[in-house]
Amino acid sequence: MSDLAVQIDEQDVGAPRRAFGSSFYFAMRLLPRARREGMFEVYSFCRRVDDIADSAAPRGERLDRLAHWRADLDALYAGRVLPEHRSLAQVIDQFALRKEDFLAVIDGMEMDAAGDIRAPDLAHLDLYCDRVASAVGRLSVRVFGMTEPEGQRLAHHLGRALQFTNILRDLDEDAAIGRLYLPREKLDEAGIAGDDPHQVVSHPALGLVCSDLAERACEHFEQADAIMNRCPRASVRAPRIMGEVYQGILAELIARGWSPPRPRVRIGRLHLLRVILQYGFV
C-alpha cells in the first residue's frame, strides 16, 4: 500500500496513527485539514472503546473501563476536560458533536463486552448496528459538514450497510471468539437450529442466511447512494469512498460464496486507487 500512502504531517500524531491501516484511512486523509483532524479524533475514540470491548480482559473489567469512558464524557460535556481529551473536546466544540451519539457507541460496545452476542433477533441486531455503526455515522456526518436530515439518513443507511458487510466478512473470525451476529429469524427460516457459532457457520444452509443479509446490505447501500447523489459532492466525498470500498468487499463476498473454506476477502490496491481517483477529488 506504500505507493498510495499519503505522508502524515508532523502535527498529525496519535489519533491519525490509530487510523492508519483502517479501511477508512484514505477517505479521512483526503478531507480538508480541520475535518480530517476531526475524523481522526472520532475514529480514535471508536477504536479505543472497541479495543476495550474486544480485549481478553475479564468482562467486568471491560465494562468498568467502558464506564470510565462514560464518566470522562460526562465530565467533558460539563466543561471538565481531562488533559488526554483536549483534542477530542476541541473537535466536539467545533463540529457540535452530540454526547448521545458517543454514548450510543459505548452502549454498543457494552453489548459485546457483557456477553457474546449469538443469533440476536432482528430488532436486537438492528439496535446493535445502530449503536456500533450508525451512531459513528451520526458523529461523522457532522464532521463532513452534511446538513440534517440528509446526514442523519445517510448515517442510518450507510452505517447498517457497512456493519452487515462486516458481519458477513467476519463470520469465521467472530465464530472463533464465540460470536454469531446472524439473525435468529433468518436462521430459523433456513432450518438452522441452535446458536453455537461453529455449528452455524458450518451448516450447509448457511448461504440462505448470508444471502438474505447481503441483500439487506445492498438495499442500504442503494439508499445511501441515493442520499449522496442529492448532496453537494464535497460534503459526501469521504462517505462515498467508504461506501464504494465496502460495496466492493460485499461484491467479492457474494462472488466467493458462503461455503467453507471461506478465504478472507480484502480490497485490492487497484480498486482502492480507482475509488480514490473517482471520488477523492472535487
N, C-alpha and C positions, 0 to 999 in steps of 0.2 A: 504493500500500500504506500510505500515511501514516495513513489512517483506522483501520487495525488496529494500527499500530505502538505498542509499549509503550516509554515513555521509559526510557533506560538510566540507572541510578543513577550518581552522580558517581564512586563507587568502581569501577563496572563499566567498566573500560577495558582496552585491549589485546586479550585473548582474546575478550571479547564483541564487540568491533568486527570482529574477523575472522569471527565467526559471523554478524553481521548481513548479511542478504541471502541467506543459505542457506535451503534448503527447511525446515531443521530449527530455525531460529531461534526461532519461536514455541513449538514444543514444549519447547525448552530453557528459554525465558524464563518459562514458567509453572510451572517446578519450584520447590520451596522454595529459599531463598537458597543454602544450603550445597551442595545438589545441583546447582542451577543453575550456581554458580561452578565446581563440579567438572566439569560437562559442557562448559562453555566452555573449560576447560583441555584436556580430551581433544580437543575439536574443534580447538582451536588447534594442538595437536601434529599432528593428522592433516592439517590444512590446510598446515602448514609443510612436512611431508615430501612431500605430494602436489605442492605447488608446485615442489619440487626435481625430482621425477620428471618433471614436465610442462614444465620450463623449456626454453629454447632453448640452454642451455649444452652444451658437449661432453659426451658420455656419461661419459667418465672423470671429469670434474669433478662431474657429478651423483652418480656413485657415491661419490666422495670425500666429498661433503657428507653423503650418507646414512650413510657410515661414521663421520663425525664425530658424527652423532646417536647412533649405536650406542655410541661411546665416552662420550658425555655420559650416556647411560642407565646404562652400566656404573658410571660414577663416582657418579651419583645414587643408585643402589641400594646402592653401597658406602658411602654416607654422605658423599660429597664433592660437595656441591651447589653448582653454579655460581650466581652471583647471578641470572642470567637464568632459572634454572629453579626458583627458590624456590617460586613459586606451584604449579608442577606437582608438586614434591616434597611439598608440604603435602597436595595432593589425593591423591597416591599413598598417603601415610600414612593419611589419613582414611578412604579407601574400600578400602584393601588391594588396590590395583590391581597386577596381576601384570606383571612385567618381560617375560615371554614373549609377552604379548599386544601390548605396544608393539613388541617386536622383530618379531613377525609382520607388523605393519603395515609396518614398514620393509622386510621381505622382499618384500612385495607391491609396494612402490614400486620396489624394485630390479628386479623383473621387467619393469616398464615402462621403467626407466632404462637397463637393459643392452641392450635391443633392442626394436624394435616387435613387439608380440605380433600374430601373424597366424594366424588359423584354428587355435587351440590344440585339442588333443584334449580330450575331456570331462573327463578326470582332471586335466589341466593347468588347464583353465578352473575346475574346482571348487577346486583349490588356490589359484588367483588370487583367487577370490571369498572364500574363507575368510580370506585374508590382508588384503585391502583392505576387506572389508565385515564379515564375521562376527567378525574379531578386534576391530574397532572396537566391535561389539556386545558382545563379552565384557567390554570395559572399561566400556561404558555401563551394562550391567545391574547392575554393582556400584554404580555411582553412583546408579542409580534405586532401589536398595535391594531388588532382587529376590533371592530365595533360590535356591540351587542344589538340584537340577539344572535347575529350570524356566528360570532365567535363561540358562543355557548353551544350552538347547534353543531358546529364543527367539532368541538371538544367531545360532545356526546358520540357522534358517529365515528370519527377517526379514532378516538380512544378505544371504542369497542372493537373496531376493525383490527387495530394493532394488537389488542390483547387476545382476541380469538386466534390471530395468526401465531402469536407467541405460544398459546396453548397447544396448537397443532404442531408447531415446530419442536416443542419441548416435551412431547409425550413420554419418551423413554427416559429423559433426564428427570422429569418430575416423578415418574413411577419409581425410579431408583431411590428417591428420598421419601417415598411413601405418599406422594400426592397424585390426585386424579381430578382434573378440572372439567371433565366431560359431564354434561348434564344428565341427571338421573332419568328424566323423562325420555330422553333420546336413547339411553342405554336400554330402558325397558322396551321401547318400540323395536329395538334391534334384537331383543331376546337375550340381552346380556345381563345376567343376574349378579348380585353382589357388588362390592366396591373395592375389592383387592386390586390395586393398581397393576400389578404384574399380570394377573389373570385377565383383566380387562384389555390391556394393550396387546395381549397375545391372542385374543378371541378372534375367530375368523370373520365375525360380523362387525368388527371394529370400523371397517371402511364406511358402513352405513352412517355411523355416528359422526365420523370425521367429515364425510361429505356434506352432511347437514350443517355442521359448524362452519365449514368452508363457504358454503352458500350464504350463510348469515354474514360472514365476514365480507364477502363480495357485495352484498346489499349495503352494508355500512360504508364500504369504500365508495360505492356509487353515490350514496347520499353525500358523503364528504366531498367528492369531486364536484358534484352539482353546486354545493355551497361555495367552494373555492372558485368555481367558474364565475360566480356572481360578484366576487370580491376584487378589490384592486390587487394587481399582481404582486406588488411589493409586500403587501401585508400577509400573503399566503405563500411566500417563497419557501420558507423553512418547512411548514407542514406539507406543502406539495412534494418536496423532496422526500420527507419521511414517508408519506403515503405511497409514492412511486416505488421506493425501495422495498417497502413491505408488501406491496402488491406483487412485486417480482418474486419475493420469497414465497408468498402464497401460491403463485402460479407454479413455481418449482415443486412445492409440496404436492399440489394436485397432480402434476405430471409424474412425480415419483411414485405416488400411490401410498397406501396405508398399511400394506402387508410387510411383515418383517422379512429380511432386515431393512431398517429404515436409516440409510445414511444421512448424516447431518446436512441440511441444506444451508448453504451460505451464499450471500450475494457476491456475484463476480465483479472484478475490477472494471471490466468494460461496461457492464450495466450501470454501476455506480457512476462512472465517468459520464456516460450518456445522460443520466438523470441530472447530474450537476450541471452539465453544459446546457441542457434543455431548460431547466427551471432555476438555476442558481444565479442568473443574471437578469436584471430588468432592462 
